[in-house]
Amino acid sequence: MNHAETHDFLEEMQGCFPRISSKATAIETWQEILEKVPYETCHKAYIKFLKAGETREPKPGDILALARTLYKVTQIESVACDICKGSGMLMLIDPDGHESVGRCSCENGKKYPGFPIVKLDFYRYNQMGRIETTYGA
């Protein structure tokens, strides 16, 4: 979590546990421990902590331990695809010469959630192995 997310998370916990501090030193401590844990996972761990009926204030280690139980690795099996050849990534060249990168609309594209999905009706490969689109993708 970044500084702003950590601050918001501590203020959220203050709703049930008013003694939790959201001062700079508390934010640093929580952020140092929960540095690589996404905000959504911390929030889910906090909800799980509340549902467990704990009466004491949560510590950073409590949230970290619960967050680790919620973490699931997403495994995507490659499928045969004529467009991306199983990679999930598409290197595109638009008619105006602009190069871009996108993810395939097949199952392989799920490996790259940050890229836009590209659905191609008509395309062809150039000598460099890039896809030349007939329209802006």
N, C-alpha and C positions, 0 to 999 in steps of 0.2 A: 504494500500500500504506500502511496505517496503521502506527503505531509497533510494535504487537504483532506484526503480520504481518512487518514488516521484521526484527525481532529473531528470530522463528522461522526466517525465511529464512536469515539469517546463521548461525544455529546449525546449520541443515541443511547448509549449505556447509562448516561446520567439520568435518563427518564426513570429507570428502575433502581438505580444505585446512585443516589445523589452525591455520595462521598468520592466517587471517581473524579479525578482531576483531569481537566483538559488544558492545563498549562503547558508551556513549552517543554519543560523537563519530562512531564508525563508523556507527551506526544513523542519525544525522542526515544524514550524507553520502549513504548509500545511499537513504534515504527521500526526500531532496531530488531526486535524479536519477530515481528510480523512482516518483515521487509519483502519477502518473496511470496506472500500469500495475497491473492486478489481480494478486493473489498467484498465482493459477493460471497466468497467462501467464508470470510470472517463473519459476515452478517448471518449466514446460515449456521455457523458454529455458535454464535451468540444466542440465536433462537433455540438451538439444541440445548445449550447451557440452561436457558430459562425453563424449557420443558422438562429438564431433569429435576427441577424443583430445588435447585441450590439456593440457599439463603444468604450465603456469603458473596462478597463482591468477586467478580471474575478477575483473574490475573492473566497477564499476557500468555503465560504457559498453558493455562486452561484453554484459551481460545485456539492456540497453536495446536494443542493435542487434539481437540475436536475437529479442527480444520483438516488435519492430516487424515482423520477417519472419513472425511467427506470427499477427499481427493480421489478422482478416478481417471485413469489414463484412457484417453480415447484412442482406440485402435481401429484403423480403417484399412480394410483389405483391398488391395489393388484389383481392379476388374479390367477386362480387355476393353479397350476403347480405340476406335480408328482415328479419332481426332487427336487425343493427347498421348497416345501410345502407352497408357498406363501411368504417366507421370503426374497428371492432374493439372499441370501448368501449361499455359499456351503463350507462345511468343507471337505477337500479332504485328502486322504492318498494314496500316490503313491505306486507302487509295491515294491519300495526299502525302504518303511517305512517313507519317508519324508512327513510331514504334511504341508498343505498349505490352503490358503483361496482364494476363487474367487467368482465372481458374476455369477449368472445364466444367460443364454442367453435369458430367457423369459423377459417379461415386468417388472417383479419385480426386476430384476437386475439393472435397471436404477436408483434405489435408492442409489446405491453405485458406483458412476462414477470413483472413484480412484482405484478400483480393476480390475484385468484383467477378461475378459469374458471367461467363461469355457463352451465349448460345449462338451457334453458327449454322445457318441454313446452307449457304454457298461459300466455299473457300477452296483454296489450293495452296500447296506448299511451294516455296521458291527454292533456289539452289542451296540456300543457307539453312533450310529446314524450318524456316519461319512460315507462319500462315499468313497469306495475303488475303485480306478480306475484300469483298466486293462493295462493302458499305462500312461506315463507321461503326465499330463494335461497341 
